[in-house]
Amino acid sequence: SMASEYTTSQLQTALQSLYGPNASSTTCGHIYGYGDANHEMSVLQKITAATILDVEAYTSSSSSSGDKAPTIDELIETAAEFHRLHGKPLSLQHQIQQTSPSMALAAEFKRASPSKGDIAPHLNAGEQASVYYKAGASVISVLTEGRWFKGSLADLREARLSTTEIADAGESGGGDGTTRPAILRKDFITSRYQIAQAAASGADTVLLIVATTPLDVLKDLIMYSRSLNMEPLVEVHALVELDVALEAGAKVLGVNNRNLHTFQLDLANTDKIAGELTKRGLTFHHDQCSTGGEMPQISLCALSGMSSAHDVDRYRSVGVGMCLIGESLMRASDPSLAIKGLCLNPTDYTASQSTAGGAYTGGTKLIKICGLTQPDDALVACRAGANLLGVIFAEKSKRRVSVEQAKAIVDAVRKFGERSNRVDIETKENGAAVSSLVSKSIALERAAIRPLVVGVFQNQPLQFVKEMVEVCGLDLVQLHGSEGMEAANAKNFSVPALRVVDIVLGGGSGEGKSADIAAAILEKITSDPIAILLDTSIKGEKGGGGTGQAFDWTIATSIQNMGLPVIIAGGLTPENIGEAVLNVKPWGVDVAGGVEASAGVKDTEKVEKFVGGAKRAAVEASKG
């Protein structure tokens, strides 16, 4: 049964009842649309409202079998009995802290979701939870919402019982064979009744979502939860919600990187919250838990949009103690292999990076929109999800910018990324050219989660390039002429440089087998640049891109198969980007002319189509 049985006005009334008779901007100011008579409820608000009405209906009537719903006191008795038989609740914060220096994993059981529909409706919660636990999960999150997520409290109870049984038998891979995982009730909780229900089914903790909960209600639910020995996971996804969570006394903060109203993902959200905690003098860094000093006050958890060891490591570096991963584990044919691949232990991650001598198989991670001349176009690209924004200083280019234009674009991009300086890209040289560039490419990929501005130069004095970096505030440069590999050393400009390698079209003899061309390019590579960009040039013409023609993409495939991730440019368009990403799986893609209305002026729809197409294809490609 879907929420269609409730009318919009019933749903709105349910939310008003949650806000209470004394609702004010103090208690509800952080709630989306509060105080706006014409506010249209978000999906999250509709689900929350329907859940409020469901709980009311359940507790006020007898169920179909004629049984009355248990009272809250009966639930608490059931919980006490459950704890006598199966052990007391675990503290969520202790559970996270004891995994340090490894990242704690909250593995989620989720059959379906509103944005994705069915994910794995057939799976059994007890079996899946056991697999998660044996593979090293410290927390099992169970969706218990029935309409959209197809979950139930029975799922939660099964997960708790099956993992407890394994822990008691001492056959787990997690911890020392005695610590079972903590079980989280993930639902849309707005009442004490739902918390008591969770306790009665064997939960150790519950999720409380700040986005939909008034401050006074949140304080009460946190207090009530603790009175039942459950430390709640309190979810925030915006800075204004952080204030509310801290004022309510939250100790375990989950940062949702997905905007719950638009479903947009922003992995930098967690970094912002971490920065804010630091500003307020609150301790939270997970590494502190294993240094023998005082335990940090807060535990920080990242709650969505992660799937790789790089993501986990990225959060590790800002002090996060737990990552919650659901969908990719529910879809994985072998969840324990997927968990192993996350490298929760930092030494495993380091080892995985140094032996990454095989083919590059990470898929498309960077999207570059080049030839920008206007701040508005740059913002369109940022909003669409581009990582690198190119401004061209090359003298011959019809898209060449003035210092004023470049500065205006840099300002707009910084404002969008909520930063006031250039982004520091931490790169380490480590010996051989290819392995050096592999580790640099990971650093660039991480830094470019917030969009960066690249200045593009061609055969211009290095001193001039450095001057433009300083005057305009460029994050990176790109060398597009015959300056050579060594010129692309960051020492020359105080920022890293991308090095373009031309793939020549026409002229017959130059077009050997793509594998031979790839091998010849790899021989020329040094560890000076931060990354390599392949672009088309025409035989007999001066290089410098802008040809509007594609080179033979199998050359890029060959180079990546030899271990070097590359960015490809030349002739890409919104029409062919999906094919390029699916077939070549290049680490990065770069477009200028393919998304223009006229030289230097972008076509908004083409930019959105290009970036969206690249992202969709990257997801498809990653599924194999």
N, C-alpha and C positions, 0 to 999 in steps of 0.2 A: 504494500500500500504506500503510495507516494503522498507528499504533503498536500496534494490537490484537495484532500478532504477538508483542509482548513482554508478559510477565505483569507484574503490579504488583511482584512480588518481584524480578524481573529488573531492572526500572527502579530500584527502591530500591537494589539491589546496585550498579548502575552509578554512582549518586550517591555511595554509600559509597566506591567505588573512587576517585572524583574527590577526595573529602575526604582520602583517604590514611590510612595506618596511624597517623600522628602527629597526626590531627585533634584539635583542642582548641577551647575557646571563644575562644582567641586568633586562630586561623586561620578558624574557622567561626562565631563568635558572631553574625555579621551575617546568617547564612543562615536563611531562613524555615523554622521548624520544627526547626532543628538541636537534637539532644539530646532530642527528644520522640518516644518509641517509637511513639506512636499517630498521628504526624503524617500528614495526608493531603497528598499531593504537589499542588502548584499546577500549572496548565497549563504555566507556564514550566519548572517542574522536570521535568515529564513529557517535554516537547519536548527539554530538555537531555539527559535520561537516554537517550531514544531515539536522539539524535544520537551520544552516546558509543558506544552499542551498534552503530549503523550504521557508524561509523568503524572500530571494532574488526573488524566482520564484513568490511568492504571491504579492510582492510589485511592480514587474516590468510588470506584465501582468494584464489583466482584468480577473476576475474570471468567472466561467462557466456561470453565469447568466448575464454576460456582465457588471456587476458593477466593477468599478475600486476599488482597495484596497484604503482605506482612507490614506491620507498623514499624516505625523506626526503632522502637525498643526491641521488637522481635528480631530485627536485622542485627542489632548489636549483640544480642544473645547468640544468634547464629554465628556471628563473627568470633565471639569468645570460644565457642565450641570448636569452630574450625581451627583456631590457633592452638587449642589444646591438642587436637589430633595431628596437625600438620606444621606446627611451629609458628613462632611469633613473626610479625611483619619485620622486614628489613628496612633500615634507613636508606633512602635513596641517595642522600648526600654521602654517607659512608661508603655505599656501594660504588659510587663514582670515584671517590678519593682513593680507595684502596687499589685501584687499577694503575695508578700513576707509577712510572712514567708512561705506561701504555695509555692509549685513548680508550675510554670505556665505549662500548657499542650498545646502543638500544636498538634491537632488531624488531621490526614491526610486523604484526600479523594483520593484514588488511586485504579482504577479499575483493573489494570494489571501492570506488570513490566517485564523487560527483563530477570531477573533471575528466576522469579516465574511464568511467563505466567499470565493467567487470575486469578484474586483474587476474584473480585465480580463485573463482567461487568454490571450486571443488576441494580445496585443501583442508586438511584436518588441523585444528589449532594445536592440539596436544603434540601431534607428530612434528609439525613445523617448529614449534617452540623448543622441542627436544633437539632438533637439528641445530637451531640457532645457538642453544646453550652449549651443546657439545663443541661447537665451532668457536666458542669464546665470547658469546654475548653476555654482558653483565646485567642487562635489563631486557625484558621482553615487553614490548608495547602491544596491547591488544585493543583493536577498535571494537567497541561494544555497541555502536550505533547501528540500528537495524535497517532503516530505510535506504540510506545512500551508500552505506559501507558494508551492509549485509553481515554485520557482526552481532554478537550477543554476550551477555554475562556468562552464558554456558561456555563460550569460547575461552573467556578469561579463566574460569574455574579449571577447565581442562589443561590450559597452559601451566597454571600454577601446580596442579597435581602431578602432571607428567614430569615437570622439571624437578619438583621436590623429590619424586621417586628416584630419579637418576642421581641427584646429589646425595641422597641417603645411601644409595648403593655404591657411592664413591667412584662412579665411572665417567665423570665429566672431564672434558678438556679444559673447562673454565676454572681458573683458580686452583685450589688445593683439593678439589674433590668433595669439599664439604659445603662450600658457599653456593647456595642455589642462586639463580638470577632473581632480581626484584621484578615484580609484575606490575605493570602500569595500566590503569584503566584509562583508555583514550576515548573520550566522549565529549559531549557538550554539556558540561556540568554547571548547573546554576543553583543547586539546592543541597542541603544537608542530607536529604533522603538518598540522593544518588551516591553520596560519599559512603553512607552506611551500607548501601547495596554493594558497593565495591568491596568494602571490608568483609561483608558476609560471603562474598564469592572468592575471597582469598587474595585480593589485591594488596600490594605493599605501598602503592602510591597512586595518585590520581592527577590528571591533567586539568589545570585551571587556565582558561583563556582570557587574558586581560582585555583583549579587543572588544569583548561583548559583556564584560562584567563590571558593574559599578564598584567604586572603591570600597564602600561600606560592606557590600556583599562579599567582595574578595577577602577583606580582612576576616569576616566571619567564617568563610569557607576554609581559609588557611588554618584558623584557630581550631575549627571543628575537626578538620583532617588530622591535625597534630594530636588532638585529644584522643584520637583512635590509633595513635602511633604510626601515622602515615605522614611523611614529609612530602608535600605536593610538588609537582613540576609546574612552574608558573610560566606560561608562554607569553612572550612579547614579540612584536614585530616592528615597533616604531619607538623613537626616543620618548615620545609623550607617554607611551605605555610603560616605559622603564620607570619613570617617576612613580606611577601608580603602584607597580609591583614592589618597588623598594619601600614605599610608604606603607604598604600592606604587610611588609616583613618577610617577603619571599627570600629563600636561601638558595634554591636551585632554580636558575633562570634558563628557560629554553628560548632561543631566538629563532623565530620562524623566518626563513629567508624568502618565503613566498608571501607576497602581499595577499592577505586573505580575501581582499575584496576584488582584486583584479587578477589574481593568480599569477602575476609576474614574478619571476625569480630574480633575486639579487643576492648573490653569495657574499657581497661586501657588507650586508646588513649586520652580520655577526661581528665583523671588525669594528663597525661604528659603535655598537653597544659595548664592546670590549674597551674601546677608546674612552667612552663616556664613563665606565666604571673606574678606569684609571684616573680620569679627571677628578672624580669624586673621592679619590683616596680609598676606594674599596679594594680589598685583595681578592683575587679569583684565580690566579694562574695555576693551572693543573700541575705543572712541574714542582710547585712548592710542596705538594702533598707527599713527595717522596724524598725530600731533602732533610727530613728529621726536625725541621723547624716548626713554627706554628702553622696550623691548617688555615688555608684561606677562608674568608668569611662566606664567599659566594662560590657556587659551582656553576659554570657556564656550559650550556649545551647548544649544539647547532642542530636545528630540527628539520631541514628539508633541502632537497635539491642536491644531495651528495651522492656520488656513486663510485668515486675512484680513490686510489691511494693518495693521489695529488691533493684531492679535496680534503681528505683527512689530515694530511700533513700541513696543508695551508691553515687549517683551524688549530692544529697543534701549535703552530708557531705564534698564534695570538693568545694562547692560554686556555683554549677550550678543553673541557674535560670529558665530554661525551658527545658522540654524533649519533643521531637517530636516522636509520636508513630503513625504508620500507619497501617501496615499489620494486626497486631493482632486485631485492632479495626474494620477493614473492614471485617475480618472473623468472628468477635464475633456475636453470635446470639442476644446478648443484649449489645450493646456498652456502654450504660450508667452504667450497672453493672460492665463491664470491667473497666471503668474509676473510678468508686467508689473503685474498688479493688486495684487501684494504690496508694491509700492513699497519695494524693498530699499534704494534710495538715499533718505536722509532728506529731501533737498530735493524729491524726487518726492512723498514723503508729505505734506509741508507744503503743496505746491501742490495736491494732491488734496483736502486738507481745506478750503482756502480757496475752492475753486471748487465745493464740494459744494452748490451752490444748487438742485440739482434735487430731485426727490421723495425722501423718506426710503425707502430700500429695504433697510435692514440687517436686517430681520426682528426676531423677539422675542429680546431680550437680557436683560431683567430680570424676575424673578418676585418679587412681594411677597406675603407672608402677613401679614395685618393682624389686629388685635384679639387679640393674644397676652396672656395673663395669667400663664402659668406657664413657668418655665425649661425644663421637660421638653418642652413643646410647641415651644418655640423651637428646641431641639436636634433634634427630629424634622424641623422645617422646614429647619434647616441641613444635616442629613445628606441630606435629599432633594435639596438643591441650590438652595434659595431664596437670593436675593440681598439682599432687603430684608425686615426683620421689623418690623412696626408695633406699637407700644404706644400705646393711646389714653388721653389725658388729658382729653378733652372731657367737660364736666360731665354732659351728658345721656346719655352712652353707657352701655349696659348692660355694656360691656366695659371700663369705665374702670379704670385701674390705680392702685395706691398708689405712693408713692415707693419703698417697699421692694420691691414686685413688679417695678417697672421696673428697679431696680438689679440684682435677682437675674437678670433676663433679660439685661441688658447684660453682667454677669459671665460668664454661661454662653456667650453668643455670642462674647465676646472669647476665652475659653478655647478654644472650638472653632476660632476663626480664628488661634490662636496669636499673640495680640497682647495688650498690656497697656494700650494707650491708644486714643483714638479715631482712626479712619482719617482722614488728611489728604486732602481732595479738592481737587486743584489746579485752580482754574478761572480762566480769563482772560476779562475782558470784551472783546469786540471789536465795538464799534459796534452795528449793527442788531440788534434784539431776536431775530429768528429765528436769524441766524447765530451770535449769542452763545449762544443756548440749544442750538444744534447742538453747538458745541464743549464746552459744559458737560455735555451728555448723554454725550459720549464720555468725559469725565473721570469721571463718575459710574459709567458702565458698567465702566470699568477698576477703579475703587476697589471696586466691589461684587462683584469676583471672590471676595473674602472677604465673608461676610454682614455687613450693617450694620444698626444699629437706628435706626428712625425714630420720633420722638415725634409723635403726631397731636393737634393742638389746634384748638379752634373758638371764635372770638370771645373769647379770653382775653387779658389784658394782656400786651403783648410782654415786659415785665419778668419776668412769671411764667414765660413760655416760656423765656426766657434762663436763669432760675434752675433750671428743671427740666433744661435741657441740661447745666448745670454739675454739679448735684447727682447726676443719674443717669448722666451720661456718654454721652448720646445722640450718635450720629454725624450725624444730620440731623433736621430737623423738617418737618412737613407742616401747612399752614394750610388749614383746611377750612370756614371761615366767611366772613363778609363783610369780612375784614380788608383786602381789596384786593391788587393786584399788588405795589405798592411795599413793602408790609409784608414780603414774602417775600425781602427783601435779606439776604444773609448777615451784613451788618454789625450787624443787629439782634440776632443770636443767637450770633455767632461760629461758627456752622455753617451750611451751605447749607440752603435751604428748598424743598420741593416745594409748588407752588401748585395747589390743586384748582379746577377750573372745573366748575360744575354744569350738567348738561344736563337741562332741565326736562321732565318728562313731564306730560301732561294739560293742559287749558286751551287746546286748539285753536290759537289764533293763534300761540303760541310755537313751533309745530312746523313752521316753514318748510322749504324744501328743505335737505337736509343740506349741500350745497355753500355755501348762503348762511349757514347757522349756523356752518359752519367758517370762512368768511371773516370773519364778525363776531367770532368768538373770536380769530382771528389779529390782528385790529386792536387788540384790547385788551391783547395780550401785551406785557410789557416785559422787559428783560434782567435783572430782579431775581431771579426764582426760578432754581433749578438745572434744574428741569424742570416739565412740566405734566402733571397727572393729571386725566382726565375721569371724572366720576362722575354717577350718576343722582340727581336730586332730584325730589320730587313737588310739583306746582303747589299753592301754598297752604299747604304745610307748611314748617317751618324746615328749611333744607338740612342737610348733614352726613352724607350717605351712609347706609349701613345699610338701604337700601330693599329689597335683595334683588331688585331689578328691573334688567333691562338697558336701556340707551338704544339708540338707532339707531346701530349700529356704523359705518354708512357715513359718519357725521360724522368719526369717527376716521380712516377711510381718506382722506377729503377733506383733513383737516388734514395728514396725513403726505404726501399727494401735493403739498401746497403747501410741503413741505420741513421740517416740524417733527415730530420724533419724539414720541410721547405714550404715557403709561401709561393703560390703560383699567381701570375698576372698575365694579362694579354688576352684580349678578346672575350673576357667573361661578361655575361649579361644575365638579367633575371631569368631569361629563357633557358640558358644552358648551365646555370650554376648548380642545379640539383644533380644533373648528370655528372658534372665535374666532381662534386663532393662524393657522390656515391661510387663512382668508378675509380677515381684517383685517390680518394681519402687524403687529400693534401692537408698538412698541418695548418696552413693558412691560405686564404684566398684574398685577392686584391682587385678592386675594380675602380675605374675612373669614368671613361667614356660610356661604358655600358649602362650607367644610371643617370645620364645627363639629359636635360631638356635642351641646353645649348652649352658651348664651351665654358666650363667653370661654374655653370648653374645646374644644380641637381634637380631631378624630377622626384618629388617626394614618394609618389607611388612606386616608382622603379626602385628607389632605395629600400623601401619597406619590403617589396617583393624579393629583392636580391638577398637581403639579410635574413628574412623569414625563410626563404627557400633554402639558403645555406644551412640554417639551423635545423630545419625539419629533416633535410637530407642527412645531416650529421647524426641525428638520432636514429634514423633508418639504418644508416651505414653501421652504427655501433651495435645494432642488433644482429650484425653478421650479414 
